[in-house]
């Protein structure tokens, strides 16, 4: 684990000018000198500046006895800093094989946990693209971190106090944007919040002091984490209020998250994030409800799309009970939900004779009444769902134990049958909006 400055050296005869980053300027032919002066003064012997160069470029600009002013090696070693100065020879990159050789050479100079500053000023041909691929690959396989990406814009130089000054562009935000896009994509496509949460905890933390925008983003990611956790733990029952119920209810967590998202959008200065944030808003919009049945349907669809199979079965089982409560006029949040409706669905679906019923006697009359009313097709479907949910929840220790692939295939089919039944028999989605706690 070390700090690495990485740069490419070309063969051109670079003209001298002042390179300027922030308020620090260096008069030099080589952008590498300026960036090392700015970024690497306090680095240790474990750290390194690594210059990638072809044989020809090295003869021109790394060690050139005929033109001492073009000796970058002598210039960097003469700074007297503690970091190592390394030259790595690379091929020209004229074909696919040579490009892969450059890839391997770059990657081999990155160790696990390294912090990398990368200079793309003199990268040639496809090198800038290749470098970004290598760096992002190294993030995954070597847990590397990108601390900076810089470009010395000699072509954009201007005259300041009679001297040519070339600005140095800090392009690190582009890498951060790539991280955010990958993290948001992981959430929208797979329901995985870990990458976003890591960005909020690590990348935003240094920016939080006095930074309203970073603070808003951190609060939003925290609210999104609550929302995601409420889905993973199946907090499907609507509870009135949201700020104090955000970890007890999907609906509460959603409303809190949406409020925090709006604050981010109002203060967002990174315009490229706007469509990414819109993706989150669009993908979660079905949860914008206080109706238990709608919440259940949104949860089922979300979990099926993201292969959250166990949560999908739990949500389907409970949402089918909610529908039966609503259709047959039972309070969907009372004891009758389990003591009457669930029991009646099981008895009807299994066609158990009354002589074999084992039910709470105080609810017997209501159970008998509901068994008579229940649609046999619906009760059978419910029992198919419940059997598979039980096998999942009991860790496979049941008489009816299924293959893992069965659960994945069947959840879509069972949900489609449920939706078809709703369409044919009335979906009852709007008759109990916001039922109580």
Buried (B, 14 or more C-beta within 10 A) or exposed (E): EBBBBBBBBBBEEBEEBBBBBEEEBBEBBBBBBBBBBBBBEEBEEEBBBBBBBBEEBBBBBBEBEEEEEBBBBEBBEEBEBEBBBBBBEBBBBEEEEEBEBBBEBBBEBBBEEBBBBBBBBBBBEEBBEBBBBBBBBBBEEBEBBBBBBBBBBBEEBEEEEEEBBBBBBEBBEEBBBBBBBBBBBBBBEEBBBEBBBEBBEEBBEEEBEEEEBBBBBBBBBBBBBBBBBBBBEBBBBBBBBBEEBBBBBBBBBBBBBBBBBBBBBEEBEBEEBEEBBEBBBEBBEBBBBBBBBBBBBBBBBBBBBBEBBBBBBBBBBBBBBBBBBBBBEBBBBEEBBEBBBBBBBBBBBBEEEEEEEEBEEEBBEBBBEBBEEBBEEBBBBBBBBBBBBBBBEEEEEBEEEBEEEEBEEBBEEBBEBBBEBBEEEEBBBEEBEEBEE
